[in-house]
């Protein structure tokens, strides 16, 4: 494969909207990259359908119609979303009944985006490592020899970006399923505030915590796409897009909690180095107490919210799929039916109290963002996860860095901070107060302006550059 180069999606869409015939060129380039790749990002990729979408966009632009702000932008879709023309498996062994397309896919389609195919997901999105014995596990492109975990549950999303077949990758994030693969593969991934966008047309894991979102190579690409989509989701007048902020004066809180103390020392050092660069550029990097993050993580990982909601959905809607669950999923659900209703209600009450307390402290101390490593461990080789106990340990670790923001109703983004001692990407997670998605993106763009994009900071993955 030839090395990936990056063209901002704003420029791609502008060329297509100008009638320059760029959508077919984008489609053909995506097909060539996919056919040359052995990264296994997709469960289904339809070159013919992609070309037909592109030709329709170019035809509309050529006749003087505006296809939309994402005209000709290639988008991969996690196999948890309904996508017309594609079967829906949700990572399982058996095709699900037909689902109608939901808000995010329909919005992108209406804005001129073209869909490349369905990317691999963990079975029913229930896992953070990225493994799927049913449909296959994508290859993390950063290890030239071993097959390492790509991060989950949006396992094929970040891989499709490095493959070069997509410029935007759709994922879902309940406890970290966008940010984890973003960190593991060295791209950018955004979890919007819970409820910011409708989750229609997506197989649910935990309706209380599920979000839909995106991964891309740069913050600026995500910011451009987010703004276009968000204008459709908001009722009334859309909020003004914040002016890009300077890093100087940005108040970044470094929480005293297990997000840092449980991280491998090499990973913590990479993120600390990135924060030092931001400090040198004028940011105020401040330590603060945030015990709520630890409590939220423990409550999430103990399972009184996600697991009962997931089992309830399966029992109501897909009971025939329960006996088919792979043991790495099924054995973790055995205790879910035993969660008492009072414990479930108490878990929600507790997380709301934690969120209120943390948000009050951030407001009182005028903290714009919280910063921590996205993942506390390096993406492990699949061979090291053969035993179920080893998988469970890795899965808990990979979720532990991202689930607190989910539980506390925050928006959060992961962007590349550097490479660890094993040559694997390290993510810097920035967490913003609930509802500050646009501000988070503006601030993350300023951070990216200091640290650089993934290509300038990390280079090209060995399996892509070769």
Phi, psi and omega in degrees: 000146174278150182302147177288135170244161186236127171245126180305139183294336176300318180288320177302310182295322180297319179295317180293316181295334178281003177079024182273004177073028188279340184295316179295323176297320176297317180296313182296321179295319179297319180294316178300317181295318180295316182293336179270358188261147172242025185276348174059045180288331192248147166271334178207132179222122184245098182297320181297315179296322179296316179296320180295319176300315182296318181296323178295321178294314180296323179296316179297315179296322180294335178268008175092005178269146178270113181291340178127169187291349177242030184302124176077003180281125182281134184228125170268152188233122176302139182284044168242346180266145167285135179218119183305135180091355181234144172288157178243118178249336184054033178078010184262178180277350190225135181297137178279160173301157181301139175238145175283151176299144182255194189303307190291314179297315180297321179297313180296318179299317180292341179263007174094004178293154178239134189263130184273327182159191183255125180267156181298145172227155166301148181307119182055023177065020187262073177164149184255354183279320180110002181285144171210099178293342182283309188248347181115152180248122178301158181267126173289119189288355186274349176251117184286348186241300185275151173275106181258159180298135178273356186087145182222177007272351179280065195295324182270356189294301180296326179296321179296328178293314179290329175300331180090008180273348181217148175258337173230140176238126178276134175224179171233156183218110175258305176241005180145013192287357168259315184290326181296306178294331176299313179294315185295332183250000174079040174234190181251135179220135184244128166261109175293163174304138179306128179088356180298317179238146177297145179258023179297150179075016181231133177295125186281151168250302178220098183306334179290333188236348183299140170223157171250145182194197191218159170237151178203175180285330185225157174297320182297324175295315178297319182297317179296312181293319181300314182298319180296316182288319185297331180295335177278329185280333185275140176270149181073206181288130178290140179295150180293140177288124182301143174296136179308128183271154171276150176295327180302124180090352178292130183260109184250121180269133175254104187285139174278095185197181185287346173303329178262314187288335178272353181284142173306143185301323181293324179288315178301322181295322178296315181291321176299320178297320177296319179294326176296323176297320178291322176298317180295334179274001174112001178286149172267110180256113192237138174277145177206155176281136178211065181298340180299328180296317178294316180296321179296319179297314180298320181292320179296310187290337177283345167087014185283353179249300187296313187293314177298322179294321179294312180297321178299318177297314181299316182295324181282315192254327187223054183299330181291345181274342185299314180293344183269355184298138174295148182304329180293342175259308188299319182292336179279353181256359187300325183270355188295323182291347180267004179285116181295150180302322181294325178292321178298313179296317180297325179296320177293318179298319181296315182293327177293321176296316179300317180297316179299316181295315182293317180296324178295321179292319178298320180292317182295324182263007177053048178270125180280319185216151165258144182233140178196164171299140177290313178242138179275348182231161174285145178305120187282153170296144181297329181298333180280356185248016185297323178277141184300321179296322178294320177298314182299320179296314179294320181297316179297317180296316184290332176277336189296333181279338187250334186294333179301316180298323178297313182294332185262014175059038178262161166264151186206151181222144173245132176225153187295133178251338182156194179245145179274187183294345178262007180077018181256150183296148175240132181260140169263117179265127175247124183246129181247158177302156181306132176084358183262038185301314181295320178294320178301315180294320178297318180289321178295326177295322177295320177297316178298328177296332177273313186279334185095167178278176181299322181292323180281330184269322185255333189086197182256137180301146182303322182285348177261322183287337187289000000 
